[in-house]
Amino acid sequence: MKLPGVWFTTALLLAGICRGQEPAPPLPPPVDEPQQAFYGGRIQRSMTLLATSSKERRWPVRVLIYGQSITGSTVLTGMIEKFLRERFPYADLQLENRSIGGFNADRLVRTAWHDLYPFYPDLLIFHVYGGEKTGDLERLLSNVRRYTTADIVLFNHHQTRDRKADLEFAPKVFRALSEKYNFELVEISTEWPAYLEKNNLDPARLLRDNVHPNQDGLALLTTFIGRHLRYNPLLPAGSGIEMVRTYEAKRPLEEALDEITFGGAPWELDRQGAVGRSPSSPLRLRFEGNRVDIVADYMKDGPARGTAKILIDGKPPSQDIRAYAVTLPSRGPQTWFPCIRRVTYRSMPLVEDWTLRIKEIDATATRFRFEVTGSKTGPDGAGNSWEPFVSKSGRVVIEPRDWMLADIMKIFKQTTPPPVGYEVKWSVKPMHVDEYRAPETTDPAKVYVETVAQGLTNGPHTLEVVPNGDGVVPIESIQVYRPPMK
């Protein structure tokens, strides 16, 4: 499958229009690579979801773009989204960009706990600078394999005006990590300079400053990435089959009671799945993984939809301390940097909003005191910037290394610290439901999926779906996600 040169040319023309300028003469599209037919071989699970979506069946596909300013470009985001929507028009695409400009791997490895792992993408498109020698880059990427089942497209560094050294050492690390963890690698470090040489272009032609690609450079980058976003039925799905497994709810009613079983009378067989009604007949599944989704059975008409209790290992998922996510703390004054890189907890959290308020602060924002308050927990103690902080309830934990206020002042050349009374905010969100509500499946092409438990230990568990008796609970299948690393 070739990426048409027309797409690349159109992207360049649109980029010129967006600049409010007369379109520059379009650059030629890059030539095909000798091994291009094998591109995409390590991301076939997500590519299969994208490519096999149709008018009759629109698979949901979650895509995350992550990194720093190179990936954080809104222009690049728009180009990648446009490419995916044009190439795979029937996919139910959810695309987000959570990049943080200026955050090298040593910082991003902390914020990923808020931004990346809870999002749990099907497809991750990633680039970052730094961390090759310290191990932060490998730790971040190995954590993606440890906490998610994402297909990963990793691209290395393009040629800039003053970072030529990055085209020597860093790409070797990217290649080694791609082989070690089975990432789809886009060789920007070789393809970008080869394109410049072939077309007799100065590196500045594709840059808006010393480092960042201009619109033409972003169009070229999108083209290089897009060549890997391809479906090839001749390539194996690889470990994707083992990482995400689908258990059909009607299998025990038609074939064998070897996976899904029933605690009482079997559920009713439906054309696409099974239908539960009675609290005395729970559906059970023994599985291994850290995330469980329920896919609703499509029912055009029929009785009212009901609810069901969800139990993991005999308990509501809300009782699992891991089944919660903390959002990224709010930005610092006059910047996009978060005030704190990572906030976590030690005791069972509540779904609530948190406010940290500065009580005292020095001129450099290095030493300060604060207090924290939860919308449900209430006032929860006070701390300072130079010691580890654990709130009274244990629902807020902050390490001194994660404070960004002093760095924000230095990097953005600010002359005054945040004022006394300045507030930092974050929230705790559930990655679970204790009660599953069967949806009204009004669209026969839509796949109605709900995550009922995420963040579990990546090991053996038992799921129980117990109808409450207030209506029917139609289930087509249960999807279990098991990351390849523990």
Residue pairs with C-beta under 8 A, 6 or more apart in sequence:
1 230
1 231
1 232
2 32
2 36
3 29
3 223
3 226
3 227
5 28
5 29
7 83
7 86
7 223
7 226
8 26
8 27
8 29
8 30
8 219
8 220
8 223
9 26
9 29
11 79
11 82
11 219
11 222
11 223
12 23
12 24
12 26
12 27
12 215
12 216
12 219
13 23
13 26
15 75
15 215
15 216
15 218
15 219
16 22
16 23
16 24
16 215
17 23
18 75
18 215
19 215
24 216
27 199
27 201
27 216
27 220
28 199
29 223
30 191
30 195
30 220
30 223
30 224
31 198
33 39
33 191
33 227
36 227
37 232
38 232
38 235
39 184
39 227
39 228
39 230
40 47
40 184
40 228
40 229
40 230
40 231
40 232
40 235
41 184
41 232
41 235
41 236
41 238
42 151
42 152
42 182
42 183
42 184
42 238
43 123
43 151
43 152
43 153
43 184
43 228
43 229
44 151
44 231
44 232
44 235
44 236
44 237
44 238
44 240
45 122
45 149
45 151
45 237
45 238
45 240
45 241
45 243
45 244
46 61
46 63
46 122
46 123
46 150
46 151
46 240
47 151
47 229
47 230
47 231
47 232
48 231
48 237
48 240
49 59
49 60
49 61
49 91
49 122
50 59
50 61
50 84
50 87
50 88
50 91
50 93
50 229
50 231
51 88
51 231
52 59
52 231
53 59
53 61
53 88
53 90
53 91
53 92
54 90
54 445
55 90
55 445
56 444
56 445
57 445
57 447
58 90
58 91
58 92
58 445
58 446
58 447
59 91
59 92
59 447
60 91
60 92
60 94
60 447
60 449
61 88
61 91
61 92
61 93
61 94
61 122
61 123
62 94
62 119
62 120
62 121
62 122
62 123
63 84
63 93
63 94
63 95
63 96
63 121
63 122
63 123
63 124
63 125
64 95
64 96
64 97
64 98
64 116
64 119
64 121
64 123
64 124
64 125
64 150
65 71
65 76
65 77
65 80
65 95
65 96
65 97
65 98
65 99
65 125
65 126
66 97
66 98
66 99
66 108
66 112
66 115
66 116
66 124
66 125
66 126
67 99
67 108
67 126
67 127
67 128
68 99
68 100
68 101
68 102
68 103
68 104
68 108
68 127
68 128
68 129
69 99
69 101
69 102
69 212
70 76
70 127
70 158
70 211
70 212
70 213
71 97
71 99
71 125
71 126
71 127
71 128
72 97
72 99
72 100
72 101
73 212
73 213
73 218
74 97
75 215
75 218
76 213
76 218
76 221
76 222
77 95
77 97
79 218
79 219
79 222
80 95
80 125
80 222
80 225
80 226
81 93
81 95
83 222
83 226
83 229
84 91
84 93
84 95
84 229
85 93
87 226
87 229
92 446
92 447
96 119
98 115
98 116
98 119
98 328
100 107
100 108
100 111
100 115
100 336
100 337
100 338
101 336
102 337
102 411
103 111
103 128
103 337
104 128
104 129
104 130
104 131
104 136
105 128
105 129
105 130
105 131
105 132
105 134
105 136
105 137
105 140
106 130
106 131
106 134
106 136
107 341
108 128
108 136
108 140
109 131
109 136
109 137
109 139
109 140
109 143
110 341
110 342
110 402
111 328
111 338
111 341
111 342
112 140
112 143
112 144
113 326
113 342
113 344
114 325
114 326
114 327
114 328
114 329
114 342
114 343
115 328
116 124
116 144
116 148
117 143
117 144
117 147
117 148
118 325
118 429
118 431
118 454
118 455
120 147
120 148
120 149
120 150
120 291
120 451
120 454
120 481
121 148
121 150
122 150
122 151
123 150
123 151
123 152
123 153
124 144
124 148
124 150
124 151
124 152
124 153
125 153
125 155
125 225
126 141
126 152
126 153
126 154
126 155
127 154
127 155
127 156
127 157
128 137
128 140
129 157
129 166
129 170
130 136
130 137
131 137
131 138
131 139
131 140
132 169
132 170
132 173
137 173
137 177
138 177
141 152
141 154
141 177
141 181
141 183
142 181
142 485
144 150
144 152
145 181
145 483
145 484
145 485
146 458
146 483
146 485
146 486
147 290
147 458
147 483
148 481
148 483
149 240
149 243
149 244
149 291
149 481
149 482
149 483
149 484
151 184
151 240
152 181
152 183
152 184
153 183
153 184
153 186
153 225
153 228
153 229
154 174
154 177
154 178
154 183
154 184
154 185
154 186
155 185
155 186
155 187
155 188
155 221
155 224
155 225
156 170
156 171
156 174
156 175
156 185
156 186
156 187
156 188
156 189
157 163
157 166
157 167
157 170
157 171
157 188
157 189
158 188
158 189
158 192
158 206
158 213
158 217
158 221
159 167
159 189
159 192
159 193
159 196
159 203
160 166
160 203
160 207
160 210
160 211
161 203
161 204
161 207
161 210
161 211
162 210
162 211
163 210
163 211
166 189
167 189
167 193
170 189
171 187
171 189
171 190
174 185
174 189
175 185
177 183
178 184
178 185
182 238
182 239
182 484
184 228
186 224
186 225
186 227
186 228
188 221
188 224
191 224
192 206
192 220
192 224
195 201
195 220
196 202
196 203
196 205
196 206
205 216
206 213
206 214
206 216
206 217
206 220
207 213
207 214
207 217
208 214
208 217
213 220
213 221
239 484
242 482
242 484
243 481
243 482
243 483
243 484
244 479
244 480
244 481
244 482
245 287
245 289
245 479
245 480
245 482
246 295
246 477
246 478
246 479
246 480
247 259
247 260
247 285
247 287
247 477
247 478
247 479
247 480
248 260
248 273
248 476
248 477
249 260
249 267
249 273
249 274
249 283
249 297
249 475
249 476
249 477
249 478
250 269
250 270
250 272
250 273
250 274
251 259
251 260
252 258
252 259
252 260
252 261
252 262
252 266
252 274
253 266
253 267
253 269
253 274
254 269
259 285
259 286
260 283
260 284
260 285
260 478
261 283
261 284
261 285
262 281
262 282
262 283
262 284
263 280
263 281
263 282
263 283
263 284
263 464
264 278
264 280
264 281
264 282
265 278
265 280
265 281
266 274
266 281
267 274
267 275
267 276
267 277
267 281
267 283
268 274
268 275
268 276
268 277
269 275
270 297
270 299
270 474
272 297
272 298
272 476
273 297
273 474
273 475
273 476
273 477
274 283
274 297
274 474
274 475
275 297
275 299
275 472
275 473
275 474
275 475
276 283
276 308
276 465
276 467
276 472
276 473
276 474
276 475
277 306
277 467
277 469
277 471
277 472
277 473
278 467
278 469
279 466
279 467
279 468
279 469
281 467
282 311
282 464
282 465
282 466
282 467
283 464
283 465
283 466
283 475
284 462
284 463
284 464
284 465
285 462
285 463
285 478
285 480
286 460
286 461
286 462
286 463
287 460
287 461
287 462
287 463
287 478
287 480
287 482
288 458
288 459
288 460
288 461
288 480
288 482
289 456
289 458
289 461
289 480
289 481
289 482
289 483
290 454
290 455
290 456
290 457
290 458
290 481
290 482
290 483
291 451
291 453
291 454
291 455
291 456
291 480
291 481
292 312
292 451
292 452
292 453
292 454
292 456
292 461
292 463
292 478
292 479
292 480
292 481
293 449
293 450
293 451
293 452
293 478
293 479
293 481
294 436
294 449
294 450
294 452
294 465
294 475
294 478
294 479
295 447
295 448
295 449
295 475
295 476
295 477
295 478
295 479
296 438
296 439
296 441
296 448
296 449
296 450
296 474
296 475
296 476
297 441
297 474
297 475
297 476
298 441
298 444
298 448
298 474
298 476
299 441
299 472
299 474
300 441
300 444
302 472
303 471
303 472
304 470
304 471
304 472
305 437
305 438
305 439
305 440
305 471
305 472
305 473
305 474
306 437
306 438
306 467
306 468
306 469
306 470
306 471
306 472
306 473
307 435
307 436
307 437
307 438
307 467
307 468
307 470
307 471
307 473
308 435
308 436
308 438
308 465
308 466
308 467
308 468
308 473
309 316
309 434
309 435
309 436
309 464
309 465
309 466
309 468
310 316
310 317
310 432
310 433
310 434
310 435
310 436
310 452
310 453
310 463
310 464
310 465
310 466
311 317
311 462
311 463
311 464
311 466
312 320
312 453
312 456
312 461
312 462
312 463
312 464
313 461
313 462
314 462
314 464
316 434
317 323
317 432
317 433
317 434
317 452
317 453
318 430
318 432
318 434
319 348
320 432
320 453
320 455
320 456
321 345
321 347
321 348
321 349
322 455
322 456
322 457
323 430
323 431
323 432
323 453
323 454
323 455
323 456
324 345
324 349
324 351
324 428
324 429
324 430
324 431
324 455
325 428
325 429
325 430
325 431
325 455
326 343
326 344
326 345
326 349
326 426
326 427
326 428
326 429
327 426
327 427
327 428
327 429
328 338
328 426
329 338
329 339
329 340
329 343
329 356
329 424
329 425
329 426
330 338
330 339
330 423
330 424
330 425
330 426
331 337
331 338
331 339
332 338
332 339
332 404
332 405
332 408
332 418
333 408
333 414
333 418
333 422
334 412
334 414
335 408
335 412
337 404
337 407
337 408
337 411
337 412
338 404
339 403
339 404
339 405
339 408
339 424
340 356
340 398
340 402
340 403
340 404
340 424
340 426
341 401
341 402
341 403
341 404
342 398
342 399
342 402
343 354
343 396
343 397
343 398
343 402
343 426
344 397
345 394
345 395
345 396
345 397
345 428
346 390
346 394
346 395
346 397
347 393
347 394
347 395
348 395
349 395
349 428
350 374
350 376
350 377
350 395
350 428
351 376
351 428
351 429
351 430
352 374
352 375
352 376
352 377
352 427
352 428
353 374
353 375
353 425
353 426
353 427
353 428
354 372
354 373
354 374
354 375
354 396
354 425
354 426
354 427
354 428
355 372
355 373
355 423
355 424
355 425
356 370
356 371
356 372
356 396
356 423
356 424
356 425
357 370
357 371
357 372
357 373
357 421
357 422
357 423
358 368
358 369
358 370
358 418
358 419
358 420
358 421
358 422
358 423
359 368
359 369
359 370
359 371
359 382
359 420
360 368
360 369
360 420
361 367
361 368
361 369
361 405
361 417
361 418
361 419
361 420
361 422
362 368
362 417
363 416
363 417
364 406
364 409
364 417
365 405
365 406
365 408
365 409
365 417
365 418
366 385
366 406
367 384
367 385
367 386
368 384
368 385
368 405
368 417
369 382
369 383
369 384
369 385
370 382
370 383
370 384
370 385
371 379
371 381
371 382
371 383
372 379
372 380
372 381
372 382
372 383
372 391
372 396
373 379
373 380
374 380
374 393
374 395
374 396
377 391
377 393
377 395
380 391
380 392
380 393
380 395
380 396
381 389
381 391
381 392
381 396
383 389
383 391
383 398
385 400
385 403
385 405
386 400
387 400
388 397
388 398
388 399
388 400
389 396
389 397
389 398
390 396
390 397
391 397
395 428
405 417
405 418
408 414
409 415
409 417
431 451
431 453
431 454
431 455
432 451
432 452
432 453
432 454
432 455
433 450
433 451
433 452
435 468
436 450
436 452
436 465
436 473
438 471
438 472
438 473
438 474
439 448
439 450
441 448
441 474
449 479
452 463
453 463
458 482
458 483
458 486
459 486
463 478
465 473
465 475
467 473
